[in-house]
Amino acid sequence: MNNSEKWKRILEINKLLAGTLNMDEVLSTLVYSAKNLILNADISIIYLYDESSNSLKYAFGSGIEEEYLKEIFFL
C-alpha cells in the first residue's frame, strides 16, 4: 500500500469514526483499521485510561486471546 492509498484509507476511517458515538464500534474500527494499515501487524490492541485505578486497561484487540488481556493493566 503506497502513501496515497494509506491517506485515502485514513480519511475513510475518519468518516466512519465521525459517524458513530458507539464506543465499541469506534474501538473496533480503530483496531482493525490500524492492523490493515500497518504492514506485518498480526496483533492490534487498544488500552484506555481508567481513572478509578489510575491505569491503562484493555479495551479492544484483534489477533490475540482477549480473556488474557482483560486481566493485564499498566500503571
VOFIVEX-261567 format. One record per residue (C-alpha): residue in three letters; x, y, z. Coordinates in steps of 0.001 Angstrom, whole numbers, padded with zeros to 6 digits, always signed. Layout:
ALAXYZ ...
***
This chain:
MET+000000+000000+000000 ASN+001540+003308-001043 ASN+001260+006578+000885 SER-001616+007882-001231 GLU-003650+004735-000542 LYS-002840+004969+003180 TRP-004040+008574+003386 LYS-007200+007679+001467 ARG-007864+004844+003925 ILE-007206+007137+006908 LEU-009765+009644+005576 GLU-012297+006808+005158 ILE-011636+005715+008746 ASN-012112+009296+009935 LYS-015535+009432+008250 LEU-016547+006141+009865 LEU-015438+007324+013302 ALA-017202+010671+012935 GLY-020430+008871+012071 THR-020893+006996+015355 LEU-020986+007573+019087 ASN-020880+003860+019870 MET-017604+003233+021754 ASP-017420-000460+020769 GLU-017810+000437+017105 VAL-015150+003162+017362 LEU-012663+000827+019068 SER-013348-001980+016614 THR-012875+000340+013626 LEU-009614+001688+015051 VAL-008158-001737+015839 TYR-008982-003400+012533 SER-008007-000329+010503 ALA-004667+000036+012275 LYS-003965-003650+011725 ASN-004671-003261+007994 LEU-002606-000083+007635 ILE+000490-001372+009387 LEU+002375-003928+007342 ASN+003147-007205+009113 ALA+000918-006383+012097 ASP-000523-009603+013478 ILE-001919-008054+016644 SER-003586-004718+017314 ILE-004666-003642+020817 ILE-006203-000528+022372 TYR-005884+000293+026056 LEU-007985+003022+027680 TYR-007212+005053+030765 ASP-009221+004058+033855 GLU-009454+006934+036327 SER-010581+004742+039221 SER-007405+002638+039112 ASN-005149+005268+037511 SER-004066+002695+034915 LEU-004418+001651+031293 LYS-006775-001285+030797 TYR-007512-003451+027784 ALA-010438-002132+025718 PHE-010350-003938+022356 GLY-007981-006092+020331 SER-007520-008274+017302 GLY-005223-011231+016756 ILE-004902-012310+020390 GLU-006936-014118+023040 GLU-008952-011405+024778 GLU-009527-013235+028073 TYR-005802-012972+028883 LEU-005637-009264+028119 LYS-008595-008317+030313 GLU-006507-009165+033381 ILE-003496-007062+032312 PHE-003222-003358+033087 PHE-000441-000776+033090 LEU+000188+001722+035873 
***
